[in-house]
């Protein structure tokens, strides 16, 4: 019997290796930042096979044209024709096994793209691995041949028992969604929800690995307890320590998050970093499994539009801070301060009166990811307003004291992902919220999500014994409407608020402000606002395209708000339940 099992296992392994698509990654050209990929596949019976490179990566809604980094695409002696920006056609007629080879220029430090030099490599699947059209559902065997001296190879895929670094996955989606880190780096591990978690620290930093392990586990424990289970059999945190920049990106069984390498000792920066980790970890459910129906199956060839990115990112943004609060790392007062700061950001943005939250979600491809200096006047962030909407939605559902937004998310996870294997529509999402709230929620969505109506903070917060007060109320502050920057001895306008004195004066973004009333400006223009009163007029000397101009600017009363959210009634039962959960 034992011999039979061995024979069967051997035959299975042979079958996998011969029938699967084989990807091999090597680093002979890594000093020039090139990564070489070979793809071996069976082309029997096909006149041609199209090799394609994704134009975007799930989780980041922007066409990034990853094919721009693909060079030297060859297939032995077979003819290859470039069909369009991201497609190569291989003439495979009469061929059996085909070996396709290409180089990827990997020189971008980013959670969305790839980087490689002789010290380390970080490969983002979508930006490194193209796919064969028609073969997307085929099993893949990935073999990695590390550069000499690299001691660590971490891949968010199961490793086979074959010699070397050999991994396998069931389809291209999994390969594309599985980051790869190579080099020499620290790592640690913990268990949460009976699932092994690995933390990979890419690059140097002043981090405390034991503290990271402890705090990451608290995040995992909290969110798993909320959602009921962990949906995968492993999880990897890829932490990318960098000199500048930031951000994160979710994956099916992992995340990639950036942290400035010397900021771990700064309590504020570290807490913000944990918020990022909590955000990307919550995507394990929300987006990767609980998702708007339009976001799957993936179409890597073009943009995918949905008006529900506020659910994907806004609700996740709500739960990142809420997770940190649940961990005890935010006091109630600090947590309320975070909510107030998000409200201030929204209410001081003219774009809130122009664009609805649903519209912001739909136009992420051309608005959120391609911002201009005018964006603050015409757009609203589905992260920012989405977080506020999620807060209000949670409070609205909790008002009867029985259910909350947690229950909405777990119901979506169970009823749509687990039972039906699909995403949900906006109507279905509203239906689940209605069920949990015990009342019709359509008017809430009409007012908060689908329109630009002012948000009724007073009605929501007063039920919870909370007071939202504008600390600028009653103050008379002069305002120009200019947002400027100062550097290299120059003051330059970065943004101008719509319907502001700066617009009336004829000032424009990119103008260099030289003087006010003949006195040289040294610093940001808005730093001078306190010198003047409402209705005061000043002469602005500025340069535009090399020519000197003057303009008359008359200060107006600032309409900026500075809300503070506090406990008016600390004994309010709804408030205690919300802040205690």
DOLODREN-470200 format. One record per residue (C-alpha): residue number from 1; x, y, z. Coordinates in pm, whole numbers. Layout:
N
<NUM,<X,Y,Z>>,
...
END
This chain:
581
<1,<0,0,0>>,
<2,<282,234,92>>,
<3,<456,174,-240>>,
<4,<130,242,-427>>,
<5,<88,577,-255>>,
<6,<443,673,-342>>,
<7,<383,579,-704>>,
<8,<61,777,-718>>,
<9,<228,1082,-565>>,
<10,<511,1051,-817>>,
<11,<267,1035,-1107>>,
<12,<76,1336,-975>>,
<13,<397,1540,-949>>,
<14,<493,1442,-1305>>,
<15,<147,1538,-1426>>,
<16,<165,1876,-1260>>,
<17,<509,1958,-1396>>,
<18,<421,1853,-1752>>,
<19,<72,1998,-1778>>,
<20,<113,2319,-1580>>,
<21,<244,2647,-1713>>,
<22,<596,2690,-1581>>,
<23,<729,3036,-1488>>,
<24,<1100,3066,-1405>>,
<25,<1246,3387,-1263>>,
<26,<1620,3458,-1273>>,
<27,<1843,3754,-1196>>,
<28,<2152,3738,-1423>>,
<29,<2090,4100,-1532>>,
<30,<1994,4234,-1190>>,
<31,<2281,4487,-1174>>,
<32,<2105,4661,-1463>>,
<33,<1773,4622,-1276>>,
<34,<1638,4362,-1517>>,
<35,<1455,4048,-1408>>,
<36,<1432,3761,-1658>>,
<37,<1118,3549,-1680>>,
<38,<1077,3230,-1884>>,
<39,<732,3082,-1945>>,
<40,<706,2725,-2075>>,
<41,<368,2606,-2200>>,
<42,<198,2359,-2430>>,
<43,<83,2519,-2757>>,
<44,<-18,2200,-2937>>,
<45,<-304,2253,-3181>>,
<46,<-288,2634,-3170>>,
<47,<-195,2859,-3461>>,
<48,<-99,3138,-3223>>,
<49,<-99,3235,-2858>>,
<50,<-130,3593,-2731>>,
<51,<97,3699,-2447>>,
<52,<-54,3989,-2253>>,
<53,<58,4222,-1975>>,
<54,<-200,4374,-1737>>,
<55,<-262,4748,-1767>>,
<56,<-366,4790,-1401>>,
<57,<-342,4614,-1069>>,
<58,<-644,4525,-853>>,
<59,<-666,4758,-555>>,
<60,<-522,5056,-741>>,
<61,<-759,5209,-992>>,
<62,<-526,5362,-1247>>,
<63,<-402,5244,-1585>>,
<64,<-28,5203,-1522>>,
<65,<86,5043,-1848>>,
<66,<310,4779,-1693>>,
<67,<404,4659,-2043>>,
<68,<628,4966,-2069>>,
<69,<888,4777,-1862>>,
<70,<876,4454,-2070>>,
<71,<1170,4407,-2310>>,
<72,<1326,4137,-2528>>,
<73,<1014,3926,-2568>>,
<74,<1121,3614,-2760>>,
<75,<1005,3257,-2814>>,
<76,<1304,3076,-2963>>,
<77,<1274,3070,-3341>>,
<78,<901,3141,-3340>>,
<79,<781,3467,-3493>>,
<80,<638,3726,-3254>>,
<81,<426,4025,-3358>>,
<82,<346,4318,-3129>>,
<83,<-30,4354,-3170>>,
<84,<-94,4648,-2939>>,
<85,<47,4820,-2633>>,
<86,<23,4513,-2408>>,
<87,<-9,4216,-2645>>,
<88,<251,4003,-2825>>,
<89,<126,3735,-3067>>,
<90,<337,3419,-3087>>,
<91,<309,3216,-3407>>,
<92,<288,2867,-3249>>,
<93,<152,2663,-3544>>,
<94,<316,2322,-3543>>,
<95,<488,2383,-3211>>,
<96,<443,2170,-2900>>,
<97,<625,2298,-2596>>,
<98,<702,2670,-2626>>,
<99,<945,2871,-2416>>,
<100,<862,3240,-2400>>,
<101,<1127,3469,-2250>>,
<102,<1128,3835,-2155>>,
<103,<1306,4089,-1936>>,
<104,<1130,4326,-1695>>,
<105,<1295,4654,-1605>>,
<106,<1239,4671,-1230>>,
<107,<1347,5003,-1089>>,
<108,<1046,5150,-908>>,
<109,<1019,5147,-529>>,
<110,<646,5105,-492>>,
<111,<383,4869,-352>>,
<112,<240,4844,-706>>,
<113,<553,4788,-913>>,
<114,<881,4601,-898>>,
<115,<1238,4678,-797>>,
<116,<1557,4477,-827>>,
<117,<1928,4534,-772>>,
<118,<2211,4317,-639>>,
<119,<2099,4385,-277>>,
<120,<1734,4281,-295>>,
<121,<1431,4242,-517>>,
<122,<1065,4305,-460>>,
<123,<839,4174,-735>>,
<124,<477,4273,-764>>,
<125,<303,3997,-958>>,
<126,<102,4209,-1200>>,
<127,<403,4424,-1295>>,
<128,<635,4123,-1339>>,
<129,<430,3840,-1486>>,
<130,<233,3858,-1806>>,
<131,<-22,3592,-1893>>,
<132,<-116,3375,-2190>>,
<133,<-463,3451,-2317>>,
<134,<-680,3143,-2284>>,
<135,<-450,2990,-2022>>,
<136,<-552,3210,-1728>>,
<137,<-718,2923,-1537>>,
<138,<-432,2676,-1583>>,
<139,<-218,2565,-1293>>,
<140,<115,2746,-1260>>,
<141,<449,2625,-1124>>,
<142,<682,2911,-1029>>,
<143,<1056,2848,-996>>,
<144,<1281,3120,-854>>,
<145,<1657,3125,-907>>,
<146,<1787,3386,-658>>,
<147,<2087,3606,-717>>,
<148,<2410,3490,-551>>,
<149,<2426,3592,-186>>,
<150,<2052,3631,-130>>,
<151,<1955,3428,174>>,
<152,<1580,3483,181>>,
<153,<1302,3408,-66>>,
<154,<950,3489,49>>,
<155,<650,3426,-175>>,
<156,<284,3450,-85>>,
<157,<225,3108,-243>>,
<158,<258,2750,-116>>,
<159,<607,2605,-167>>,
<160,<642,2257,-310>>,
<161,<880,1991,-178>>,
<162,<1089,2010,-494>>,
<163,<1454,2113,-460>>,
<164,<1516,2486,-466>>,
<165,<1248,2752,-459>>,
<166,<946,2607,-637>>,
<167,<593,2731,-573>>,
<168,<255,2650,-717>>,
<169,<-84,2810,-762>>,
<170,<-409,2724,-934>>,
<171,<-433,3013,-1182>>,
<172,<-287,3341,-1305>>,
<173,<-498,3552,-1067>>,
<174,<-313,3398,-773>>,
<175,<29,3448,-932>>,
<176,<-54,3810,-1012>>,
<177,<-170,3866,-654>>,
<178,<131,3715,-475>>,
<179,<426,3946,-401>>,
<180,<781,3812,-394>>,
<181,<1062,3942,-171>>,
<182,<1422,3828,-219>>,
<183,<1746,3928,-51>>,
<184,<1859,3925,309>>,
<185,<1606,4055,560>>,
<186,<1456,4011,903>>,
<187,<1136,3823,953>>,
<188,<918,3698,1234>>,
<189,<598,3500,1266>>,
<190,<289,3460,1479>>,
<191,<-39,3273,1475>>,
<192,<-382,3435,1468>>,
<193,<-712,3260,1407>>,
<194,<-513,2935,1391>>,
<195,<-346,3070,1075>>,
<196,<33,3122,1046>>,
<197,<136,3482,977>>,
<198,<479,3587,853>>,
<199,<623,3938,877>>,
<200,<894,4021,621>>,
<201,<1097,4339,677>>,
<202,<1239,4451,342>>,
<203,<1520,4702,392>>,
<204,<1678,4854,700>>,
<205,<1495,5047,971>>,
<206,<1489,5126,1341>>,
<207,<1202,4885,1399>>,
<208,<1146,4670,1705>>,
<209,<1059,4330,1559>>,
<210,<907,4199,1882>>,
<211,<683,4508,1914>>,
<212,<575,4470,1552>>,
<213,<495,4103,1607>>,
<214,<292,4190,1920>>,
<215,<97,4475,1760>>,
<216,<35,4299,1429>>,
<217,<-110,4004,1620>>,
<218,<-344,4237,1810>>,
<219,<-469,4376,1478>>,
<220,<-518,4028,1334>>,
<221,<-690,3897,1648>>,
<222,<-928,4194,1659>>,
<223,<-1037,4173,1297>>,
<224,<-1063,3794,1289>>,
<225,<-1281,3808,1601>>,
<226,<-1506,4060,1425>>,
<227,<-1534,3872,1094>>,
<228,<-1563,3525,1248>>,
<229,<-1274,3349,1077>>,
<230,<-961,3391,869>>,
<231,<-1036,3314,503>>,
<232,<-696,3171,403>>,
<233,<-446,2914,528>>,
<234,<-152,3158,552>>,
<235,<-84,3531,553>>,
<236,<226,3741,484>>,
<237,<297,4102,580>>,
<238,<553,4244,336>>,
<239,<685,4560,505>>,
<240,<880,4777,266>>,
<241,<1113,5013,460>>,
<242,<1188,5319,247>>,
<243,<1355,5658,269>>,
<244,<1046,5842,151>>,
<245,<697,5765,35>>,
<246,<430,5540,178>>,
<247,<111,5354,106>>,
<248,<-5,4996,94>>,
<249,<-173,4742,-129>>,
<250,<-389,4447,-39>>,
<251,<-357,4095,-177>>,
<252,<-558,3778,-139>>,
<253,<-332,3626,127>>,
<254,<-88,3909,199>>,
<255,<-29,4282,203>>,
<256,<253,4516,105>>,
<257,<287,4827,320>>,
<258,<551,5099,322>>,
<259,<708,5265,623>>,
<260,<978,5531,644>>,
<261,<1268,5333,781>>,
<262,<1373,5567,1064>>,
<263,<1022,5663,1183>>,
<264,<944,5359,1397>>,
<265,<1063,5536,1712>>,
<266,<817,5822,1653>>,
<267,<497,5727,1843>>,
<268,<269,5923,1608>>,
<269,<430,5777,1296>>,
<270,<426,5427,1440>>,
<271,<60,5447,1531>>,
<272,<-19,5575,1183>>,
<273,<178,5280,1044>>,
<274,<-32,5038,1250>>,
<275,<-340,5206,1106>>,
<276,<-207,5130,757>>,
<277,<-146,4767,855>>,
<278,<-500,4743,996>>,
<279,<-636,4898,674>>,
<280,<-463,4653,441>>,
<281,<-539,4360,670>>,
<282,<-912,4440,670>>,
<283,<-898,4420,291>>,
<284,<-844,4047,349>>,
<285,<-1223,4042,373>>,
<286,<-1344,4375,238>>,
<287,<-1245,4389,-133>>,
<288,<-1057,4063,-168>>,
<289,<-1366,3860,-76>>,
<290,<-1647,4097,20>>,
<291,<-1651,4308,-294>>,
<292,<-1859,4518,-531>>,
<293,<-1983,4282,-799>>,
<294,<-1804,4470,-1078>>,
<295,<-1459,4396,-931>>,
<296,<-1451,4029,-1026>>,
<297,<-1358,3829,-1219>>,
<298,<-1064,4055,-1299>>,
<299,<-1027,4208,-1642>>,
<300,<-661,4308,-1661>>,
<301,<-703,4465,-2003>>,
<302,<-913,4770,-1919>>,
<303,<-1061,4984,-1644>>,
<304,<-1338,4836,-1430>>,
<305,<-1595,5087,-1306>>,
<306,<-1804,5072,-991>>,
<307,<-1982,5332,-778>>,
<308,<-1899,5134,-462>>,
<309,<-1532,5212,-400>>,
<310,<-1653,5409,-100>>,
<311,<-1751,5070,47>>,
<312,<-1418,4915,-51>>,
<313,<-1200,5195,83>>,
<314,<-1421,5420,298>>,
<315,<-1551,5138,519>>,
<316,<-1200,4994,536>>,
<317,<-1071,5337,642>>,
<318,<-1333,5340,916>>,
<319,<-1220,5004,1046>>,
<320,<-848,5080,1042>>,
<321,<-881,5352,1308>>,
<322,<-1156,5159,1486>>,
<323,<-926,4857,1510>>,
<324,<-650,5067,1668>>,
<325,<-907,5212,1910>>,
<326,<-1031,4863,1995>>,
<327,<-669,4766,2068>>,
<328,<-652,5048,2326>>,
<329,<-390,5249,2138>>,
<330,<-630,5544,2092>>,
<331,<-816,5697,2384>>,
<332,<-1181,5782,2324>>,
<333,<-1084,6147,2295>>,
<334,<-813,6073,2040>>,
<335,<-1050,5857,1839>>,
<336,<-1316,6128,1835>>,
<337,<-1044,6372,1731>>,
<338,<-959,6155,1430>>,
<339,<-1322,6153,1321>>,
<340,<-1342,6531,1365>>,
<341,<-1027,6581,1156>>,
<342,<-1183,6379,873>>,
<343,<-1499,6589,896>>,
<344,<-1292,6909,880>>,
<345,<-1108,6783,574>>,
<346,<-1438,6713,400>>,
<347,<-1621,7027,504>>,
<348,<-1331,7252,400>>,
<349,<-1327,7096,54>>,
<350,<-1537,7282,-208>>,
<351,<-1557,6959,-408>>,
<352,<-1808,6815,-158>>,
<353,<-2073,7040,-315>>,
<354,<-1988,6923,-666>>,
<355,<-1934,6548,-651>>,
<356,<-2129,6276,-472>>,
<357,<-1961,5984,-300>>,
<358,<-2095,5737,-556>>,
<359,<-1975,5962,-839>>,
<360,<-1631,5985,-677>>,
<361,<-1613,5605,-672>>,
<362,<-1712,5573,-1035>>,
<363,<-1456,5826,-1158>>,
<364,<-1159,5704,-951>>,
<365,<-973,5612,-1271>>,
<366,<-972,5966,-1405>>,
<367,<-1015,6176,-1091>>,
<368,<-875,6018,-772>>,
<369,<-566,5871,-934>>,
<370,<-505,6160,-1174>>,
<371,<-549,6464,-949>>,
<372,<-484,6819,-1060>>,
<373,<-445,7147,-875>>,
<374,<-819,7198,-929>>,
<375,<-924,6863,-779>>,
<376,<-1005,7003,-433>>,
<377,<-1265,7230,-595>>,
<378,<-1433,6966,-804>>,
<379,<-1391,6625,-638>>,
<380,<-1443,6446,-312>>,
<381,<-1235,6157,-178>>,
<382,<-1410,5822,-139>>,
<383,<-1153,5747,132>>,
<384,<-1228,6064,329>>,
<385,<-1604,6103,279>>,
<386,<-1633,5724,263>>,
<387,<-1487,5698,614>>,
<388,<-1730,5962,742>>,
<389,<-2020,5789,566>>,
<390,<-1918,5456,724>>,
<391,<-1905,5620,1068>>,
<392,<-2252,5767,1023>>,
<393,<-2381,5437,880>>,
<394,<-2253,5244,1181>>,
<395,<-2413,5492,1420>>,
<396,<-2740,5489,1225>>,
<397,<-2757,5107,1238>>,
<398,<-2660,5098,1608>>,
<399,<-2935,5344,1705>>,
<400,<-3169,5058,1797>>,
<401,<-2890,4897,1996>>,
<402,<-2909,4549,1838>>,
<403,<-2688,4541,1528>>,
<404,<-2403,4744,1382>>,
<405,<-2183,4779,1075>>,
<406,<-1982,4476,1194>>,
<407,<-2294,4267,1133>>,
<408,<-2334,4412,783>>,
<409,<-1979,4310,691>>,
<410,<-2007,3961,837>>,
<411,<-2342,3908,661>>,
<412,<-2190,4011,327>>,
<413,<-1895,3778,392>>,
<414,<-2124,3484,471>>,
<415,<-2415,3539,233>>,
<416,<-2236,3659,-80>>,
<417,<-1876,3535,-63>>,
<418,<-1912,3204,120>>,
<419,<-2257,3095,0>>,
<420,<-2274,3246,-347>>,
<421,<-1914,3307,-444>>,
<422,<-1989,3650,-585>>,
<423,<-1988,4018,-510>>,
<424,<-2288,4237,-429>>,
<425,<-2474,4521,-595>>,
<426,<-2539,4859,-435>>,
<427,<-2903,4763,-395>>,
<428,<-2806,4442,-215>>,
<429,<-2572,4632,14>>,
<430,<-2849,4876,106>>,
<431,<-3078,4579,165>>,
<432,<-2838,4423,416>>,
<433,<-2801,4759,594>>,
<434,<-3180,4792,607>>,
<435,<-3209,4447,760>>,
<436,<-2948,4520,1027>>,
<437,<-3085,4865,1109>>,
<438,<-3442,4740,1138>>,
<439,<-3564,5026,922>>,
<440,<-3554,5145,561>>,
<441,<-3208,5288,490>>,
<442,<-3273,5416,137>>,
<443,<-3311,5779,249>>,
<444,<-2975,5761,430>>,
<445,<-2806,5643,110>>,
<446,<-2990,5897,-103>>,
<447,<-2866,6180,118>>,
<448,<-2516,6061,210>>,
<449,<-2398,5848,-83>>,
<450,<-2586,5954,-396>>,
<451,<-2615,6330,-346>>,
<452,<-2412,6633,-244>>,
<453,<-2651,6737,31>>,
<454,<-2499,6862,358>>,
<455,<-2447,6578,604>>,
<456,<-2673,6583,909>>,
<457,<-2405,6544,1175>>,
<458,<-2622,6690,1451>>,
<459,<-2897,6431,1416>>,
<460,<-2651,6141,1413>>,
<461,<-2414,6250,1689>>,
<462,<-2674,6389,1928>>,
<463,<-2830,6042,1965>>,
<464,<-2494,5929,2105>>,
<465,<-2446,6212,2350>>,
<466,<-2177,6363,2128>>,
<467,<-2129,6731,2047>>,
<468,<-1978,6855,1721>>,
<469,<-1882,7221,1762>>,
<470,<-1706,7449,1517>>,
<471,<-1431,7624,1711>>,
<472,<-1408,7884,1434>>,
<473,<-1770,7988,1483>>,
<474,<-1795,8352,1580>>,
<475,<-1439,8424,1472>>,
<476,<-1364,8675,1199>>,
<477,<-1053,8566,1015>>,
<478,<-926,8720,692>>,
<479,<-882,8475,407>>,
<480,<-724,8498,62>>,
<481,<-817,8151,-66>>,
<482,<-456,8072,-158>>,
<483,<-264,7757,-77>>,
<484,<105,7816,-143>>,
<485,<444,7660,-89>>,
<486,<779,7817,-15>>,
<487,<1112,7673,-118>>,
<488,<1440,7781,-276>>,
<489,<1355,8141,-196>>,
<490,<1029,8134,-393>>,
<491,<665,8143,-291>>,
<492,<445,7961,-541>>,
<493,<68,7913,-549>>,
<494,<-20,7542,-527>>,
<495,<-400,7562,-510>>,
<496,<-672,7825,-512>>,
<497,<-1012,7774,-354>>,
<498,<-1307,7838,-582>>,
<499,<-1516,8149,-513>>,
<500,<-1228,8306,-319>>,
<501,<-1063,8650,-318>>,
<502,<-766,8500,-505>>,
<503,<-993,8400,-793>>,
<504,<-1146,8749,-804>>,
<505,<-795,8898,-806>>,
<506,<-699,8696,-1112>>,
<507,<-429,8491,-939>>,
<508,<-357,8143,-1070>>,
<509,<-192,7821,-967>>,
<510,<185,7823,-1038>>,
<511,<207,8203,-1003>>,
<512,<517,8309,-810>>,
<513,<423,8558,-538>>,
<514,<694,8823,-513>>,
<515,<560,9096,-285>>,
<516,<262,9227,-88>>,
<517,<224,9606,-92>>,
<518,<581,9631,-217>>,
<519,<731,9417,61>>,
<520,<910,9101,-38>>,
<521,<725,8779,58>>,
<522,<937,8538,255>>,
<523,<728,8233,332>>,
<524,<384,8109,234>>,
<525,<133,8372,125>>,
<526,<-132,8248,368>>,
<527,<112,8302,658>>,
<528,<58,8674,598>>,
<529,<-323,8656,623>>,
<530,<-320,8731,998>>,
<531,<-172,9076,924>>,
<532,<-489,9186,753>>,
<533,<-859,9217,828>>,
<534,<-1171,9132,637>>,
<535,<-1224,9377,346>>,
<536,<-860,9494,358>>,
<537,<-713,9529,10>>,
<538,<-349,9459,-79>>,
<539,<-141,9482,-393>>,
<540,<8,9148,-494>>,
<541,<316,9145,-715>>,
<542,<360,8813,-891>>,
<543,<532,8648,-1186>>,
<544,<365,8430,-1446>>,
<545,<556,8272,-1730>>,
<546,<848,8509,-1672>>,
<547,<641,8831,-1679>>,
<548,<572,9053,-1374>>,
<549,<213,9146,-1290>>,
<550,<23,9320,-1010>>,
<551,<-322,9242,-877>>,
<552,<-556,9385,-613>>,
<553,<-668,9126,-358>>,
<554,<-945,9209,-109>>,
<555,<-958,8976,190>>,
<556,<-1286,8802,274>>,
<557,<-1407,8632,590>>,
<558,<-1283,8276,615>>,
<559,<-1550,8008,590>>,
<560,<-1319,7732,708>>,
<561,<-1451,7514,989>>,
<562,<-1258,7359,1277>>,
<563,<-1491,7102,1427>>,
<564,<-1425,6930,1758>>,
<565,<-1616,6615,1855>>,
<566,<-1661,6566,2228>>,
<567,<-1866,6372,2480>>,
<568,<-2155,6597,2584>>,
<569,<-2309,6311,2781>>,
<570,<-2044,6053,2880>>,
<571,<-2315,5832,3031>>,
<572,<-2505,5791,2705>>,
<573,<-2563,5417,2658>>,
<574,<-2534,5422,2279>>,
<575,<-2208,5613,2304>>,
<576,<-2066,5368,2556>>,
<577,<-2162,5071,2341>>,
<578,<-2006,5223,2029>>,
<579,<-1683,5338,2189>>,
<580,<-1658,5021,2393>>,
<581,<-1687,4803,2087>>,
END
